[in-house]
Amino acid sequence: MSATATTPASHPRLDRLVAQAIARAGSTPGALAMVYPCDALAVDAAARILDSGMARPVLIGPAELIAQAAGQAGVDVRRFEVVDTGAHAPDAALRATTLARSGEVSALMKGSLHTDELMSAVVNKETGLRGTARISHAFVFDLPRYPKLLALADCVVNIAPDLKTKKDILGNAVALLQTLGIAHPKVGIVTAVETVNPAIPATLDARDLVALAQAGAWSGAIVEGPLGFDNAISAEAARIKKIQSQVAGDADLLVVPDLNAGNMLYKSFNYIGGGDCAGLVLGATVPVVLTSRADSLQSRLASVALAVLSARPAASH
């Protein structure tokens, strides 16, 4: 039965991610920097994260505005550590990256500031959280008609990635999946067609990524491409087209050619396919959760779960 407004699809795999994160947090949940939580939605999310036991949100921003937002949300702000900053959102973002660099928080989460205000602080070469790889993003979907979690990268950060950037997108996402216990993730490099065509540059990138995988670039990963979306997601479609594949119908990760394709596919998964997802910025020295006002509560909690499961423990103070 298809999902409707009255019979929403359930997403038990996302629930399991949350349960795993709660188990990992145990009795000492790590500190999560909630950056500029100056509206009721952000403070409510912080309260729900705290109640779940997954993480201990630290509210970073102007204390007066945070208190007003907490009042609107019906949340007792005294439940939280509040780090008071200037009234401008970039002040809160800078303070959050400083706390992450010193190990006082183990992950960041976007509050009510704009995504570019937070990400500008994260990628700053002097004060930010750059790692050795290019920063990218991955979603992890629970789709009612797919038998397991399915990751999609990159739909958010890199607009028109070249081969070098796609190497990092793939590597970041594979590392995330391996952190989640998928030791040998099956990766499909998806393009419009399943053959190499010089007129479609993404197919050339797919060919080169497969060659890198065969040379051992991503230990444990099985990488195939180019694959059309149909034969990446359906073993029967691959069989009909006589494609021999270990990935078809069993992919753990799809790498998309660019942000346009990824963004439309991600929204199709959710709005037409009845899916829901967790999302995470990867490649920084701490995980970063970017949320949208349109995200479901389950998506917000599952995204924090991804951050908890992939974060290094914060320093003790």
SULJOLIN-V707427 format. One record per run of one state. SS is the DSSP state (@ for helix, = for strand, . for the rest). FROM is the first residue (numbers start at 1). LEN is the number of residues. If there is no record, write none. Layout:
BEGIN
ss->(SS | SS)
from->(FROM | FROM)
len->(LEN | LEN)
END
This chain:
BEGIN
ss->(. | @ | . | = | . | @ | . | = | . | @ | . | @ | . | = | . | @ | . | = | . | @ | . | = | . | = | . | = | . | @ | . | = | . | @ | . | = | @ | . | @ | . | = | . | @ | . | = | . | = | . | = | . | @ | .)
from->(1 | 12 | 26 | 30 | 36 | 40 | 53 | 55 | 62 | 63 | 74 | 77 | 80 | 81 | 85 | 89 | 102 | 107 | 111 | 115 | 124 | 130 | 131 | 136 | 143 | 150 | 154 | 163 | 180 | 186 | 192 | 201 | 215 | 222 | 229 | 234 | 235 | 241 | 253 | 256 | 259 | 272 | 276 | 283 | 284 | 285 | 287 | 290 | 297 | 311)
len->(11 | 14 | 4 | 6 | 4 | 13 | 2 | 7 | 1 | 11 | 3 | 3 | 1 | 4 | 4 | 13 | 5 | 4 | 4 | 9 | 6 | 1 | 5 | 7 | 7 | 4 | 9 | 17 | 6 | 6 | 9 | 14 | 7 | 7 | 5 | 1 | 6 | 12 | 3 | 3 | 13 | 4 | 7 | 1 | 1 | 2 | 3 | 7 | 14 | 7)
END
